[in-house]
């Protein structure tokens, strides 16, 4: 990906915040790129040190590291600037390892996940912006699979101090984080269809929009887990939408459209099995 322009004021240091859960052996890779990377794993101390292998890493940006990052994936992380040196900035970020949900439960914040942090940093929450001057994040604003990332830049616009001992996410922030889970589900469906039903995708005028539309339809009709949705898309892959638009497949239509003593998961799994049989045998069920 092409990196954005970095308009830094005097005293601003550019950093990469990288996701160890997305980059295999992240620390080893840093040393392969440059002899002496200046960085801090955020999960360096107890009780999080056992998770160091997947830890977010705060890294001082250098030309070599920026080139390496630019040749990576959108999900690798993002860039930020601060007037603080590495160690004190890492300590500030460690205060965000654990946050509170709107329901009072404590969760680990995926603070190097670009799409998630974009949906939080659009607010001027002091907890999130303490010690950060700017961010540059590759984001997927459209809830559509296989959509390109676009750069989003924001400068700090709050000077308030964080309130309380822990960041408590608002209902709105929690809802926006849910968009990331849904986007990941859509991308998984897209990969599934690309692998098993590429012809069906190829038939669509706008395949990403088609996937989004039918994923919402399936979710709204009770097939809520990622597994349920993959079974539902197996039906679409084998039969298209004929089960809904005609009377050709009454058993499959009934399993998808009508509630019964079976759970939605049981119904859609059976429907997918029947659709596969229909596809292979070419006989009506």
Buried (B, 14 or more C-beta within 10 A) or exposed (E): BEEBEBEEEEEBBBBBBBBBBBBEEBBEBBEEBBEEBBBBBBBEEEEBEEBBEBBBBBBBBBEEBBEBBEEBBBBBBBBBBBBBEBEEBBEBBBBBBBBBBEEEEEEEBBBBBBBBBBBBBBBEBBBBBBBBBBBBBBBBBEBBBBBEBBBBEBEBEEEEEBEEEEBBBEEEBBEBBEBBEBBBBBBBBBEBBEEBBEEBBEEEEEBBEBBBEBBEBBBEBBBBEBEBBBBBBBBBBBBEEBBBEEEEBEBBBEBBEEEEEEEBBEBBBBBBBBBBBBEEEEEEE
